[in-house]
């Protein structure tokens, strides 16, 4: 029997009545009684997520910049100053997505935050590329397992979280614009997130995690589980690794072409040749949003018929608590039109193709009726 790993906040989750599940080898809360109420709590006020199972990696050394420019499909040279953040995919030689991640530029180098489910694979790949890449740059890839991470999201998140941060950080955090970060000692606060709402992701020493969690709860920030996190991220139109993308598809087939920096032309990066070849030959599939127009609930891996253009499938789907309809992300033939049909329990149900995101900052971005 495998023993599940626990975060610093495990006891707090259990004490709060959370239903704990196995998530990528970690015992994590899926909800604290009502996934629906937690979803609405984030959209309308503020919720907090224990995301300490994700992996913080510091990349330092004189060759850190060159290393990341080779490792990632996006170009860290876009980070013109310390504190800027960059979303990117990490690819294999075939252009398949090994993981999606955020890179922050720091005075000491760079900080990368990768997914929990891909931790071991990511760290092994990052070490391998550091050893084998052309030029063998001087670079250190260090996992920071002494740190935890709490995400606070929602329209009231910043106001409720700010007074609870170390005083030395508050003025800089208050001034943060989206996709920027600041730090003090081992505290690192980024104005990023995974829900389509404003808020912070707070990286902090393990010894201080429980105190911040309890203080946030006392201030009215609601503990929120993985269940609501998934419906929030789906409404926000954000890909989930292992579901909407994996090693078998490229960023160009995953709605992430905007994260691939082909300029400058002389920057070589892992997977570049494969992406250029696919682009020259024509990308065969695209990732789109679907809004169901008939009755039913959309899930992942449902067959999608796009008429003469061919077949596709949903990659993730759910009932949208904010919109009140079933929505999904789906990979369909590049030539598909705006109307498709999804097979639900043997019946073909009409669905409309839309451009994600579905919801941002609490507001619907797609027409429902």
For each residue, the residues with C-beta under 8 A, 3 or more apart:
1:
2: 25
3:
4: 22 25 26 27
5: 25 26 27 53
6: 10 26 27
7: 10 26 28 50 52 53 148
8: 52 148 206 209 210
9: 12 13 50 52 148 209 210 213
10: 6 7 13 14 20 27
11: 14 15
12: 9 15 16 210 213 214 223
13: 9 10 16 18 20 28 29 32 50 223
14: 10 11 17 18 20
15: 11 12
16: 12 13 29 32 223
17: 14 32 33
18: 13 14 29 30 31 32 223 225
19: 29 30 31 32 225
20: 10 13 14 27 28 29 30
21: 27 28 29 30 226
22: 4 25 26 27
23: 26 27 28 30 53 116 117 226
24: 53 116 117 119
25: 2 4 5 22
26: 4 5 6 7 22 23 53 116
27: 4 5 6 10 20 21 22 23
28: 7 13 20 21 23 50 53 225 226
29: 13 16 18 19 20 21 32 50 223 225 226
30: 18 19 20 21 23 35 225 226 227
31: 18 19 34 35 38 225 226 227 228
32: 13 16 17 18 19 29 38 223 224 225
33: 17 37
34: 31 37 38
35: 30 31 38 39 225 227 228 231
36: 39 40 228 321
37: 33 34 40 41
38: 31 32 34 35 41 42 47 222 223 224 225 227 228
39: 35 36 42 43 224 228 231 232 321 322
40: 36 37 43 44 321 322
41: 37 38 44 45 46 47 154 222 224 228
42: 38 39 45 46 47 153 154 195 197 222 224 228 232
43: 39 40 154 155 197 232 321 322 359 362
44: 40 41 154 155 362
45: 41 42 154 155 156 220 222
46: 41 42 152 153 154 155 156 157 160 161 199 220 221 222
47: 38 41 42 152 153 154 157 221 222 223 224 228
48: 150 151 152 153 213 216 217 221 222 223 224
49: 150 151 152 153 224 225 229
50: 7 9 13 28 29 53 148 150 213 223
51: 54 149 150 151 201
52: 7 8 9 148 149 150 209
53: 5 7 23 24 26 28 50 116
54: 51 113 114 115 116 149
55: 113 114 115 116 119 122 123 143
56: 111 112 113 143 144 147 149 203
57: 111 112 113 114 122 123 126 141 142 143 144
58: 108 109 110 111 112 140 141 142 144
59: 64 67 68 109 110 111 112 126 139 140 141 142
60: 64 108 109 110 139 140 142
61: 64 67 109 137 138 139 140
62: 137 138 139
63: 66 67 135 137 138 139
64: 59 60 61 67 68 109 110 137 139 140
65: 68 69 76 77 110
66: 63 69 70 135 137
67: 59 61 63 64 70 71 129 130 133 137 139
68: 59 64 65 71 72 76 103 110 112
69: 65 66 72 75 76 77 267 269
70: 66 67 129 133 134 268 269 270
71: 67 68 90 126 129 133 269 270
72: 68 69 75 76 88 89 90 101 103 269
73: 88 89 90 91 251 259 260 261 269 270 271 272 275
74: 78 86 87 88 89 259 260 261
75: 69 72 78 261 267
76: 65 68 69 72 79 86 103 105 110
77: 65 69
78: 74 75 84 86 261
79: 76 84 85 86 103 104 105
80: 84
81: 84 105
82: 105 106 107
83: 104 105 106 176 180 181 182
84: 78 79 80 81 104 105 179 180
85: 79 102 103 104 105 179 180 181 190 192
86: 74 76 78 79 102 103 104 105
87: 74 100 101 102 259
88: 72 73 74 100 101 102 103 259
89: 72 73 74 97 98 99 100 101 245 251 256 259 260
90: 71 72 73 97 98 99 100 101 114 122 125 126 270
91: 73 94 95 96 97 98 250 251 269 270 271 274 275
92: 95 96 98 125 247 270 271
93: 270 271 274
94: 91 247 271 274
95: 91 92 250 251 252 271 274 275 278
96: 91 92 246 247 248 249 250 271
97: 89 90 91 100 241 245 246 247 249 250 251 254 256
98: 89 90 91 92 118 121 122 125 247
99: 89 90 114 115 118 121 122 241
100: 87 88 89 90 97 115 239 241 245 256
101: 72 87 88 89 90 112 113 114 115 122
102: 85 86 87 88 112 113 190 192
103: 68 72 76 79 85 86 88 110 111 112
104: 79 83 84 85 86 110 111 112 113 181 188 190
105: 76 79 81 82 83 84 85 86 110
106: 82 83 109 110 111 183
107: 82
108: 58 60
109: 58 59 60 61 64 106
110: 58 59 60 64 65 68 76 103 104 105 106
111: 56 57 58 59 103 104 106 181 188
112: 56 57 58 59 68 101 102 103 104
113: 54 55 56 57 101 102 104 149 201 203
114: 54 55 57 90 99 101 118 119 122 123
115: 54 55 99 100 101 118 119 122 241
116: 23 24 26 53 54 55 119
117: 23 24 241 242
118: 98 99 114 115 121 122 241 242
119: 24 55 114 115 116 122 123
120: 123 124
121: 98 99 118 124 125
122: 55 57 90 98 99 101 114 115 118 119 125 126
123: 55 57 114 119 120 126 127 141 143
124: 120 121 127 128
125: 90 92 98 121 122 128 129
126: 57 59 71 90 122 123 129 130 141
127: 123 124 130 131 141
128: 124 125 131 132
129: 67 70 71 125 126 132 133 270
130: 67 126 127 133 137 139 141
131: 127 128 136
132: 128 129
133: 67 70 71 129 130 136 137
134: 70 268
135: 63 66
136: 131 133
137: 61 62 63 64 66 67 130 133
138: 61 62 63
139: 59 60 61 62 63 64 67 130
140: 58 59 60 61 64
141: 57 58 59 123 126 127 130
142: 57 58 59 60
143: 55 56 57 123
144: 56 57 58 147
145:
146: 186 205 206
147: 56 144 186 188 203 204 205 206
148: 7 8 9 50 52 203 204 205 206 209
149: 51 52 54 56 113 201 202 203 204
150: 48 49 50 51 52 201 202 204 209 212 213 216
151: 48 49 51 193 194 199 200 201 202
152: 46 47 48 49 157 160 161 199 200 201 202 216 221
153: 42 46 47 48 49 157 193 194 195 197 198 199 232
154: 41 42 43 44 45 46 47 157 195 197 198 199 221
155: 43 44 45 46 197 198 361 362
156: 45 46 159 160 220
157: 46 47 152 153 154 160 161 197 198 199 200 221
158: 161 162 174 198 199 200
159: 156 162
160: 46 152 156 157 163 164 216 219 220 221
161: 46 152 157 158 164 165 199 200 202 216 219 221
162: 158 159 165 170 173 174
163: 160 170 219
164: 160 161 212 215 216 219
165: 161 162 169 170 173 187 189 202
166: 169 170 184 185 187
167: 170
168: 184
169: 165 166 172 173 182 183 184 187 189
170: 162 163 165 166 167 173 174
171: 174 175
172: 169 175 176 182 184
173: 162 165 169 170 176 182 189 191 200
174: 158 162 170 171
175: 171 172
176: 83 172 173 180 181 182 189 190 191
177: 180 191
178: 191 192 198
179: 84 85 190 191 192
180: 83 84 85 176 177 190 191
181: 83 85 104 111 176 188 189 190 191 192
182: 83 169 172 173 176 188 189
183: 106 169 187 188 189
184: 166 168 169 172 187
185: 166
186: 146 147 204 205
187: 165 166 169 183 184 202 203 204 205
188: 104 111 147 181 182 183 202 203 204
189: 165 169 173 176 181 182 183 200 201 202 203
190: 85 102 104 176 179 180 181 200 201 203
191: 173 176 177 178 179 180 181 198 199 200
192: 85 102 178 179 181 201
193: 151 153 196 197 198 199 200 201
194: 151 153 229 232 233 236 238
195: 42 153 154 199 229 232 233 236
196: 193 232 233 235 236 237 238 357 359 360 361
197: 42 43 153 154 155 157 193 232 361 362
198: 153 154 155 157 158 178 191 193 361
199: 46 151 152 153 154 157 158 161 191 193 195
200: 151 152 157 158 161 173 189 190 191 193
201: 51 113 149 150 151 152 189 190 192 193
202: 149 150 151 152 161 165 187 188 189 212
203: 56 113 147 148 149 187 188 189 190
204: 147 148 149 150 186 187 188 208 209 212
205: 146 147 148 186 187 208 209
206: 8 146 147 148 209
207:
208: 204 205 211 212
209: 8 9 52 148 150 204 205 206 212 213
210: 8 9 12 213 214
211: 208 214 215
212: 150 164 202 204 208 209 215 216
213: 9 12 48 50 150 209 210 216 217 223
214: 12 210 211 217 218
215: 164 211 212 218 219
216: 48 150 152 160 161 164 212 213 219 221
217: 48 213 214 220 221 222 223
218: 214 215
219: 160 161 163 164 215 216
220: 45 46 156 160 217
221: 46 47 48 152 154 157 160 161 216 217
222: 38 41 42 45 46 47 48 217
223: 12 13 16 18 29 32 38 47 48 50 213 217
224: 32 38 39 41 42 47 48 49 228 229
225: 18 19 28 29 30 31 32 35 38 49 228 229
226: 21 23 28 29 30 31 229 230
227: 30 31 35 38 230 231
228: 31 35 36 38 39 41 42 47 224 225 231 232
229: 49 194 195 224 225 226 232 233
230: 226 227 233 234 240 316 318
231: 35 39 227 228 234 235 318 319 320 321
232: 39 42 43 153 194 195 196 197 228 229 235 236
233: 194 195 196 229 230 236 238 240
234: 230 231 237 238 240 316 317 318 320 327 328 329 358
235: 196 231 232 320 322 323 327 357 358 359
236: 194 195 196 232 233 356 357 358 359 360
237: 196 234 289 329 356 357 358
238: 194 196 233 234 357
239: 100 243 244 245 254 255 256 287 329
240: 230 233 234 243 244 316
241: 97 99 100 115 117 118 244 245 246
242: 117 118 245 246
243: 239 240 300 315 316
244: 239 240 241 254 287 315 316 329
245: 89 97 100 239 241 242 249 251 254 256 287 315
246: 96 97 241 242 249
247: 92 94 96 97 98
248: 96
249: 96 97 245 246 253 254 285 331
250: 91 95 96 97 253 254 271 274 275 278 283
251: 73 89 91 95 97 245 254 256 257 259 260 275
252: 95 256 257 260 275 278 279 283
253: 249 250 283 284 285 286 287 331
254: 97 239 244 245 249 250 251 287 331
255: 239 286 287 288 329 356
256: 89 97 100 239 245 251 252 259 260 287
257: 251 252 260 283
258:
259: 73 74 87 88 89 251 256
260: 73 74 89 251 252 256 257 275
261: 73 74 75 78 267
262: 265 272 275 276
263:
264: 267
265: 262
266:
267: 69 75 261 264 272
268: 70 134 272
269: 69 70 71 72 73 91 272
270: 70 71 73 90 91 92 93 129
271: 73 91 92 93 94 95 96 250 274 275
272: 73 262 267 268 269 275 276
273: 276 277
274: 91 93 94 95 250 271 277 278
275: 73 91 95 250 251 252 260 262 271 272 278 279
276: 262 272 273 279 280
277: 273 274 280 281
278: 95 250 252 274 275 281 282 283
279: 252 275 276 282 283
280: 276 277
281: 277 278
282: 278 279 334
283: 250 252 253 257 278 279 286 334
284: 253 333 334
285: 249 253 312 331 332 333 334
286: 253 255 283 331 332 334 336
287: 239 244 245 253 254 255 256 315 329 330 331
288: 255 329 330 331 332 336 353 354 355 356
289: 237 327 328 329 330 353 354 355 356 357 358 366
290: 298 304 314 317 327 328 329 330 340 342 351 352 353 354
291: 323 325 326 327 351 352 354 358 366 368
292: 296 298 325 326 327 328 342 349 350 351
293: 349 350 351 352
294: 349 350 351
295: 349
296: 292 326 342 344 345 347 349
297: 317 318 319 326 344
298: 290 292 302 314 317 318 319 326 327 328 342 344 351
299: 302 314 316 317 318 328
300: 243 314 315 316 317 328
301: 313 314 315
302: 298 299 313 314 317 328 342 343 344
303: 311 312 313 342 343
304: 290 311 312 313 314 330 332 340 341 342 343 351
305: 311 340 341 342 343 348
306: 309 310 311 312 332 333 335 336 337 340
307: 336 337 340
308:
309: 306 332 333 334 335 336 337
310: 306 333 335 336
311: 303 304 305 306 333
312: 285 303 304 306 330 331 332 333 336 340
313: 301 302 303 304 330 331
314: 290 298 299 300 301 302 304 317 328 329 330 342
315: 243 244 245 287 300 301 328 329 330 331
316: 230 234 240 243 244 299 300 328 329
317: 234 290 297 298 299 300 302 314 326 327 328 329 330
318: 230 231 234 297 298 299 326 327 328
319: 231 297 298 325 326 327
320: 231 234 235 323 324 325 326 327 358 359
321: 36 39 40 43 231 324
322: 39 40 43 235 358 359 362 364
323: 235 291 320 327 358 359 364 366 368
324: 320 321 368
325: 291 292 319 320 368
326: 291 292 296 297 298 317 318 319 320
327: 234 235 289 290 291 292 298 317 318 319 320 323 358
328: 234 289 290 292 298 299 300 302 314 315 316 317 318 342 351
329: 234 237 239 244 255 287 288 289 290 314 315 316 317 356
330: 287 288 289 290 304 312 313 314 315 317 340 342
331: 249 253 254 285 286 287 288 312 313 315
332: 285 286 288 304 306 309 312 336 340 353
333: 284 285 306 309 310 311 312 336
334: 282 283 284 285 286 309
335: 306 309 310
336: 286 288 306 307 309 310 312 332 333 340 353
337: 306 307 309 340 353
338: 352 353
339: 350 351 352 353
340: 290 304 305 306 307 312 330 332 336 337 350 351 352 353
341: 304 305 348 349 350 351
342: 290 292 296 298 302 303 304 305 314 328 330 348 349 351
343: 302 303 304 305 346 347 348 349
344: 296 297 298 302 347 349
345: 296
346: 343
347: 296 343 344
348: 305 341 342 343
349: 292 293 294 295 296 341 342 343 344
350: 292 293 294 339 340 341
351: 290 291 292 293 294 298 304 328 339 340 341 342
352: 290 291 293 338 339 340
353: 288 289 290 332 336 337 338 339 340
354: 288 289 290 291 358 366
355: 288 289 366
356: 236 237 255 288 289 329
357: 196 235 236 237 238 289 360 365
358: 234 235 236 237 289 291 320 322 323 327 354 364 365 366
359: 43 196 235 236 320 322 323 362 363 364 365
360: 196 236 357 363 365
361: 155 196 197 198
362: 43 44 155 197 322 359
363: 359 360
364: 322 323 358 359 368
365: 357 358 359 360
366: 289 291 323 354 355 358
367:
368: 291 323 324 325 364
369:
